[in-house]
């Protein structure tokens, strides 16, 4: 066996020592982890009923986290229970992938009275005065409304819009049938798709 000399000899030796020590520590940690009891399995085996199992699991969580998580869980438990009691579970409520779409469709198809339809229509429509406007680099309009909203035209190809300085404009904004919002400039009868940026 030849002895290595040179500037890297000490570095190689130090690397070998570090790798050997690291491997030993990993082995010890793995053995300690394997020897640690599984609290879930322990609670399943040792508890006769559901309440005892829950108490055992809460005690295991308190041991693992130092008791902070258990105190926090106990403080929020009454609020969660009260919320669960007020929201009665619907037996026909869809679950799983896409359930929110089914629930939205059911909500849309639910018959509404004329008053609630009118109120919903008013909530989905906004009429405001254009205080100022700007033209972006891509020639799309940015509208500054009197109520503080700022709307930006998103698809400039869908309408030819030309606003003139010094003229007063009002807009009506409605939610689109499929997506987005439609801004109609009432004085020139032009509509374009827009997004609210403020």
SULWODA-V286994 format. One record per backbone hydrogen bond with DSSP energy under -1.0 kcal/mol. CO is the residue of the C=O (numbers start at 1). NH is the residue of the N-H. If there is no record, write none. Layout:
co=(CO;CO)
nh=(NH;NH)
//
This chain:
co=(8;9;10;11;12;13;14;15;16;17;18;19;20;21;22;23;24;25;26;27;28;29;30;31;32;38;39;40;41;42;43;49;50;51;52;53;54;55;56;57;58;59;60;61;62;67;68;69;70;71;72;73;76;77;78;79;80;81;82;83;86;90;96;98;99;100;101;102;103;104;105;113;114;115;116;117;118;119;120;126;128;129;132;134;136;140;141;142;143;144;144;145;149;150;150;151;152;155;164;169;170;171;172;173;174;180;181;182;183;184;185;185;190;192;193;194;195)
nh=(12;13;14;15;16;17;18;19;20;21;22;23;24;25;26;27;28;29;30;31;32;33;34;35;36;42;43;44;45;46;47;53;54;55;56;57;58;59;60;61;62;63;64;65;66;71;72;73;74;75;76;77;80;81;82;83;84;85;86;87;88;93;99;102;103;104;105;106;107;108;109;117;118;119;120;121;122;123;124;173;171;146;144;142;139;136;153;134;151;131;132;148;145;197;198;143;195;158;167;130;186;128;184;126;182;176;194;174;192;172;189;190;185;183;154;181;152)
//
